[in-house]
């Protein structure tokens, strides 16, 4: 039984360039987006996620402020509110992904 020879690629690999795959474009968008443009586009696609993030930050901030002031009852309430806001945000994110996946199928 003959052993096969070494496989030599047709084009040498260059780490500085992305690999060329037939039928696949390395970027979806023709023009690269800035951070602000991408943030605004994503917010328009799923506006509930930033609202949930802001609610989480607000509950955390007020909870820490209450803890600093020594109001442990209010601090505990705000930490529980933060957990609820995080759950809301994750749920909104997952629902947004599901809607996006359904749109791409049709």
QUIGI-V454645 format. One line per field, one symbol per residue. phi: phi as a letter, one per 20 degrees, with the letter a starting at -180 (. if undefined). A space follows every 10 residues. Layout:
phi=???
//
This chain:
phi=.eefffedff dffdffdffe dfncefcfdf dfeegfffff fffffbffff ffffffffff fffffffffn efffffffff ffffffffff ffffffffff fffffe
//
